[in-house]
Amino acid sequence: MKKSIIFTFGLFLALASFGGITGNDVLKKVDDRIVGKEAPKDIQMKMIMKIISSSESEKIRELKAWSKNLEGKDDWRVMKFMSPPDVKDVGFLVLSDDQMYLYLPEFRRIRRIASHNKRDRFMGSDFSYEDLGTSGFSEYYDAELVREEETEWVLSLERKPGVEKPYKKIEMWVSKEYSLPFRMKLYDNSGNLWKETEQEINRFGKYWIPVKILMKDMREKSQTLLQMKDISVDQGLDDSLFTQRFLKRRVS
């Protein structure tokens, strides 16, 4: 009995030190902002993608992107390259975690991204197809609250058994102000650091949205910066945007 009381009191102190919040509680807050009830109903934006190789050579690409929030499900997303000419009209469509499609105008065909290819580099960038998907974290990871600071929570995410995700472990720094990660370290199946990412997040009305995302590949010594601009939310985007038919269309 005495041992049980000591254990219960110890558990109380542990919870009290973190304000009674658990790692999975924080992760749920993150998912609510990304794909849940606190996410925009839809987003339209332009993107500038800057790819910087290990030799510091640069490639600049322009895109347009649309996404639609389907609360309780994976979001829909479509991206179309606008420039330069060698990638113009290439399109990428995500309908769920296992439904990703790439349109290659040179061959006039749509290719479904197989599960084993989702960790491949997206159009030569440091983002994988998986990185640009639209699912949350809670379904695939268990989170431990490592520490709580005045302005942030620090989480350690472990991939759930049987889950097919490229990152076995994720270290995540979550802002208390906007309940979104501003930094992550991503580890491969061997437990080695693979990528690091940082996000700059701004407020748009009642929503918090990333406006810059830097992805570093620690193996390749390369990095890719995504900058978002001309962001519009809650426009009532039509479902026809998120189809293979639209993926083939030219966009101006």
C-alpha positions, 0 to 999 in steps of 0.5 A, spaced: 500 500 500 505 504 501 509 503 495 503 504 491 502 511 494 509 513 493 508 511 486 502 515 485 505 521 488 511 520 484 506 520 477 503 526 480 509 530 481 511 528 474 505 530 470 505 536 475 512 538 472 509 538 465 503 542 467 499 535 466 500 535 459 503 528 455 507 528 449 501 525 445 497 531 448 501 535 444 502 531 438 494 532 438 495 539 438 499 539 432 495 535 428 489 539 430 493 545 426 495 541 420 490 537 418 484 537 424 479 542 426 484 548 427 487 548 420 484 552 414 478 549 410 483 550 404 489 553 402 491 556 395 499 559 395 505 560 390 511 557 392 519 558 391 523 552 391 530 553 392 535 547 391 542 548 394 547 542 392 553 540 397 557 544 392 553 550 393 550 550 386 542 553 386 536 551 382 530 556 383 523 553 381 516 556 382 510 552 383 502 553 385 499 549 390 492 548 393 490 544 399 483 542 402 482 539 409 478 533 410 477 533 418 478 526 420 482 524 414 488 525 410 488 532 406 488 533 399 493 537 395 496 538 388 502 542 386 504 544 379 510 547 377 510 553 373 518 554 371 523 553 369 521 550 362 524 543 364 519 542 369 514 546 367 507 543 368 509 537 372 504 536 377 504 532 384 497 530 387 496 527 394 489 524 396 491 520 402 497 517 405 498 511 400 495 515 394 500 520 391 501 521 383 506 525 379 504 527 372 510 528 367 508 532 361 514 530 357 511 523 357 503 525 357 502 520 363 501 520 370 505 515 375 502 513 381 508 513 387 509 506 390 510 505 397 517 504 397 518 510 392 515 515 397 522 516 401 525 518 394 527 525 393 521 530 390 524 533 383 531 533 385 529 537 392 531 535 399 523 533 400 521 526 399 514 525 396 512 523 404 515 529 406 510 533 402 504 528 404 498 531 408 497 526 413 498 528 421 503 524 426 498 521 431 496 515 427 503 513 426 507 515 432 507 515 439 510 521 443 514 522 449 514 529 452 522 530 453 521 537 456 517 543 457 520 550 457 517 557 457 515 557 450 516 550 447 515 543 448 520 538 446 517 531 444 521 525 442 516 521 437 517 513 436 514 510 430 508 505 431 509 498 430 508 496 423 507 503 420 511 504 414 514 511 415 521 513 413 523 516 419 523 511 425 524 517 430 523 524 430 525 529 435 520 535 435 520 542 438 513 545 438 511 552 439 506 553 445 504 560 441 501 556 435 502 549 437 506 547 431 513 544 430 518 550 428 524 545 428 525 537 427 530 532 427 529 526 422 532 519 424 532 513 419 531 506 420 538 505 423 537 511 428 542 515 424 540 523 423 538 523 416 534 530 415 533 536 419 528 541 418 526 548 420 519 552 419 517 559 420 510 560 421 506 566 421 498 568 422 493 569 417 486 571 420 485 565 425 490 560 422 497 559 423 501 557 417 508 555 415 511 561 410 518 558 410 520 551 410 528 549 410 529 542 409 537 539 410 539 532 408 545 531 413 547 525 408 548 529 402 550 535 405 544 539 401 538 543 403 532 546 400 528 552 402 520 552 400 518 560 401 510 561 401 507 567 398 500 570 396 497 565 401 489 565 401 485 561 405 478 558 406 476 560 399 471 554 398 476 550 393 472 546 388 473 538 389 475 538 381 482 541 383 484 535 386 483 530 380 488 527 375 484 531 370 486 537 373 493 534 374 494 534 366 492 541 365 496 547 364 496 552 369 498 560 368 
